[in-house]
Amino acid sequence: MIDRNGGWQLVQDLTGTLRSRKPGAVLIAEEWADQSAFVRRSEEGGAGFDAVVDSGLREAIRAAMRQAALGQGATVELDSIARELVPKHGPGWRSVHHLENHDIVRVINDSGREPRIAGLADGVDARSWYAQSRSRGANGLLLTAPGIPMLFMGQEFLDDKFWSDRPDFYAPYVIWWVGLGAPRRPTNGGARASIRPG
């Protein structure tokens, strides 16, 4: 983290320079520690960014998706999603929300990696009607939440493969365009869940 290694002044100088060169550009930070400091103005001791990538809504929606994928009789807790819809950093647009990112869905699936949204929605068949329906609900929350929505590569196509920035080395992990026309069908793993506030 640059802010912990004597780089805070560098960050402030960077945002100040970018603002003077291109005042209309929106400056977005990816910082997980003290996010409020990154969206505070430089004159107030902050880093001077306009918005910051926020993982709160992602975690709440992914938790609800895990519960919904349990099928009939599952209870889906929505209170954490409701809490994350309240802006944290002033105006709502200052948060960049997402359901997937390059860190959590990379092809190297160690203990820190999670399934793609479609795979999380239906662990049996990520192309099923249930995967499509639940993914649509999750994406609807993302796109209508206060803030800036961010879709990750292939998320809009129900891509269930892990992601790689090395298509020459990980060729099987590119987006499966042919799969866009694949039929959607119910699977054994996807009976309807009851959705109730916790």
Secondary structure, 3 states (H helix, E strand, C coil): CHHHCCCHHHHHHHHHHHHHHCCCCCCEECCCCCHHHHHCCHHHCCCCCCEEECCHHHHHHHHHHHHHCCCCCCEEECHHHHHHCCCCCCCHHHEEEECCCCCCCECCCCCCCCCCHHHHHCCCCCCCHHHHHHHHHHHHHHHHCCCEEECCCCHHHCCCCCECCCCCCCHHHCCCHHHHHCCCCCCCCCCCCEEECC
